[in-house]
Amino acid sequence: MSEHRACRALDQSRSSQRYRPLTDEEEKRLIAEMLALVGKHPRYGYRRMWALLRRAGWRVNRKRIYRLWVQEGLKVPQKQRKRRRLGHSENSCVRRKAEHKDHVWTWDFIHDRTTNGRPLKWLSIVDEYTRECLALEVDRSITAEKVIDVLVELFRIRGVPQHIRSDNGPEFIAKAIRRWLSLAGVETLYVAPGSPWENGYAESFHSRLRDELTNREEFTNLAEARHMADAWRLEYNHRRPHSSLGYQTPAEFAAGCAAAASAPAAPALQQRRHSRDFRDLPLFVTQPILS
């Protein structure tokens, strides 16, 4: 049946059937900016895209962004998630939750390779309460001595946390690190063996790191990997809205956190004397660190 006969039978104007809504200039600019952000952050969903647009000054609600997201055919592929069960360790992130800034840090390693097949080892340290990435170190190999060097620098700048949570990897259970942390007054929280979900904040952070950096980029050499790790850490801390923080960035959330009154004073660190067998551990004095 022709359009003319159909409209005549329904007593409807033919012009109404041929009407195409016009997109105003503001919406065109909004779509253009949204697509530019999608090109920069292809693993972000529409909710985080809405948060970025709001931070850029756009007064739009989430439903409108979702409509435009669907209209432009955008979609983040869903990752297949494994079934997880609650662990039995008393040191899990569920049973021993962080209560304030610098209460519990978590650390872990992931591995990657440069284009020539040589290994890259990544060490991340995250504050579980503020979600800040405190350190993201990349090297061909990272020994226990290198880990202690990273912690010394962090303790000088930020202060000493009350707890550090980790799995039972050889770098974390090394006698040198356990003895060093004990002298620093830091309690180690080792999760149950074979239970990575008990160290959930580290696993979640590494999921974001792989999704947004290591799976997207090819690193030609170590220097390039280090440069991109520093850039991504700054992006993560200062510009990436975090859904668990009400779409604030970790740096914004940390700035609004009041220091816990019950937090103990952090001991200062003297210069650590380097020793191959770690017999010379750092000495501590009683003055607090200025963070």
BELHU-V47619 format. One record per pair of residues at least 24 apart in sequence whose ideal C-beta (glycine too) atoms are under 8 Angstrom apart, sorted by the first residue. I is the first residue (numbers start at 1). J is the second residue. D is the distance in whole Angstrom. If there is no record, write none. Layout:
i:I j:J d:D
i:I j:J d:D
This chain:
i:27 j:68 d:8
i:30 j:58 d:6
i:30 j:60 d:7
i:30 j:68 d:7
i:31 j:68 d:6
i:31 j:72 d:7
i:33 j:58 d:7
i:34 j:65 d:7
i:34 j:68 d:6
i:34 j:69 d:8
i:34 j:72 d:8
i:35 j:72 d:7
i:38 j:74 d:6
i:41 j:212 d:7
i:42 j:76 d:8
i:42 j:216 d:8
i:43 j:76 d:6
i:43 j:211 d:5
i:43 j:212 d:5
i:43 j:216 d:8
i:44 j:76 d:7
i:45 j:76 d:5
i:46 j:74 d:7
i:47 j:243 d:7
i:47 j:247 d:8
i:48 j:240 d:8
i:48 j:241 d:6
i:48 j:243 d:7
i:48 j:247 d:7
i:51 j:241 d:4
i:51 j:247 d:4
i:52 j:241 d:6
i:54 j:247 d:8
i:55 j:241 d:7
i:79 j:211 d:8
i:84 j:197 d:4
i:85 j:197 d:7
i:86 j:197 d:8
i:87 j:191 d:7
i:87 j:192 d:5
i:87 j:195 d:4
i:87 j:197 d:6
i:87 j:198 d:4
i:88 j:192 d:6
i:88 j:195 d:8
i:89 j:190 d:8
i:89 j:191 d:5
i:89 j:192 d:4
i:89 j:195 d:6
i:89 j:198 d:5
i:91 j:165 d:7
i:91 j:189 d:4
i:91 j:190 d:6
i:91 j:191 d:5
i:91 j:192 d:8
i:91 j:198 d:7
i:92 j:191 d:6
i:92 j:192 d:7
i:92 j:195 d:7
i:92 j:197 d:8
i:92 j:198 d:4
i:92 j:199 d:8
i:92 j:200 d:8
i:93 j:128 d:7
i:93 j:165 d:7
i:93 j:198 d:6
i:93 j:199 d:6
i:93 j:200 d:5
i:93 j:201 d:6
i:94 j:198 d:7
i:94 j:200 d:8
i:96 j:163 d:7
i:96 j:165 d:8
i:96 j:189 d:6
i:97 j:128 d:8
i:98 j:127 d:8
i:98 j:128 d:4
i:98 j:129 d:4
i:99 j:129 d:7
i:99 j:260 d:7
i:100 j:129 d:6
i:100 j:257 d:7
i:100 j:259 d:8
i:100 j:260 d:4
i:100 j:263 d:7
i:101 j:127 d:6
i:101 j:129 d:5
i:101 j:130 d:5
i:101 j:254 d:6
i:101 j:257 d:5
i:101 j:259 d:7
i:101 j:260 d:7
i:102 j:127 d:6
i:102 j:129 d:8
i:102 j:158 d:7
i:102 j:159 d:6
i:102 j:160 d:8
i:102 j:161 d:5
i:102 j:162 d:7
i:102 j:263 d:7
i:103 j:128 d:8
i:103 j:129 d:6
i:103 j:161 d:7
i:103 j:162 d:5
i:103 j:163 d:7
i:103 j:260 d:7
i:103 j:263 d:7
i:104 j:128 d:5
i:104 j:129 d:7
i:104 j:161 d:7
i:104 j:162 d:7
i:104 j:163 d:5
i:104 j:164 d:7
i:104 j:165 d:6
i:104 j:189 d:7
i:105 j:134 d:7
i:105 j:161 d:5
i:105 j:163 d:7
i:105 j:164 d:5
i:105 j:165 d:7
i:106 j:164 d:7
i:106 j:165 d:4
i:106 j:166 d:7
i:106 j:199 d:6
i:106 j:201 d:5
i:106 j:202 d:4
i:106 j:205 d:8
i:107 j:164 d:6
i:107 j:165 d:8
i:107 j:166 d:5
i:107 j:172 d:7
i:107 j:202 d:7
i:108 j:166 d:7
i:108 j:167 d:7
i:108 j:169 d:8
i:108 j:199 d:7
i:108 j:202 d:4
i:108 j:203 d:8
i:108 j:206 d:6
i:109 j:142 d:7
i:109 j:169 d:7
i:109 j:171 d:7
i:110 j:206 d:5
i:110 j:209 d:7
i:110 j:210 d:7
i:110 j:214 d:7
i:112 j:214 d:5
i:112 j:219 d:7
i:112 j:225 d:8
i:114 j:218 d:8
i:114 j:219 d:5
i:114 j:220 d:6
i:114 j:221 d:6
i:114 j:222 d:7
i:114 j:225 d:7
i:115 j:218 d:5
i:115 j:219 d:7
i:115 j:220 d:5
i:116 j:220 d:8
i:120 j:219 d:7
i:120 j:222 d:7
i:120 j:225 d:6
i:122 j:209 d:7
i:122 j:214 d:8
i:122 j:229 d:7
i:123 j:147 d:7
i:123 j:150 d:7
i:124 j:202 d:7
i:124 j:205 d:6
i:124 j:206 d:7
i:124 j:209 d:7
i:125 j:150 d:7
i:125 j:151 d:8
i:125 j:154 d:7
i:126 j:201 d:6
i:126 j:202 d:6
i:126 j:205 d:5
i:127 j:161 d:8
i:127 j:250 d:8
i:127 j:254 d:7
i:128 j:165 d:7
i:128 j:201 d:5
i:129 j:257 d:7
i:130 j:245 d:8
i:130 j:250 d:5
i:130 j:253 d:5
i:130 j:254 d:4
i:130 j:257 d:6
i:131 j:201 d:8
i:131 j:205 d:8
i:131 j:242 d:6
i:131 j:244 d:7
i:131 j:245 d:6
i:131 j:250 d:4
i:131 j:253 d:7
i:132 j:237 d:6
i:132 j:250 d:4
i:132 j:251 d:7
i:132 j:254 d:6
i:133 j:205 d:7
i:133 j:233 d:5
i:133 j:236 d:5
i:133 j:237 d:6
i:133 j:250 d:7
i:134 j:158 d:7
i:136 j:209 d:8
i:136 j:229 d:5
i:136 j:230 d:7
i:136 j:232 d:7
i:136 j:233 d:5
i:137 j:229 d:8
i:138 j:222 d:7
i:138 j:225 d:5
i:138 j:226 d:5
i:138 j:229 d:5
i:139 j:222 d:7
i:140 j:222 d:7
i:142 j:171 d:7
i:143 j:171 d:8
i:144 j:171 d:6
i:144 j:174 d:4
i:144 j:176 d:5
i:144 j:177 d:5
i:144 j:278 d:7
i:145 j:176 d:7
i:145 j:274 d:7
i:145 j:278 d:7
i:147 j:171 d:6
i:147 j:177 d:6
i:148 j:176 d:7
i:148 j:177 d:7
i:148 j:180 d:6
i:148 j:272 d:7
i:148 j:278 d:8
i:148 j:282 d:8
i:149 j:272 d:8
i:151 j:180 d:8
i:151 j:181 d:8
i:151 j:184 d:8
i:152 j:269 d:6
i:152 j:272 d:6
i:152 j:282 d:7
i:155 j:184 d:7
i:155 j:266 d:7
i:155 j:269 d:6
i:155 j:289 d:7
i:156 j:269 d:6
i:156 j:289 d:6
i:157 j:291 d:7
i:158 j:291 d:5
i:159 j:266 d:4
i:159 j:289 d:5
i:159 j:291 d:4
i:160 j:184 d:6
i:160 j:185 d:6
i:160 j:186 d:6
i:160 j:266 d:4
i:160 j:267 d:7
i:160 j:289 d:7
i:161 j:186 d:6
i:162 j:186 d:7
i:162 j:187 d:6
i:162 j:263 d:7
i:162 j:264 d:7
i:163 j:187 d:5
i:163 j:188 d:7
i:163 j:189 d:5
i:164 j:188 d:6
i:164 j:189 d:7
i:165 j:189 d:4
i:165 j:190 d:8
i:165 j:191 d:7
i:165 j:199 d:6
i:165 j:201 d:8
i:165 j:202 d:7
i:166 j:190 d:6
i:166 j:191 d:7
i:166 j:199 d:7
i:166 j:202 d:8
i:167 j:191 d:6
i:167 j:193 d:8
i:167 j:196 d:7
i:167 j:199 d:6
i:168 j:193 d:5
i:175 j:278 d:8
i:176 j:278 d:4
i:176 j:281 d:8
i:179 j:278 d:8
i:179 j:281 d:6
i:180 j:278 d:8
i:180 j:281 d:5
i:180 j:282 d:7
i:183 j:281 d:6
i:183 j:282 d:7
i:183 j:284 d:6
i:184 j:267 d:7
i:184 j:269 d:8
i:184 j:282 d:8
i:184 j:284 d:7
i:185 j:264 d:7
i:185 j:267 d:6
i:185 j:284 d:8
i:208 j:236 d:7
i:266 j:291 d:7
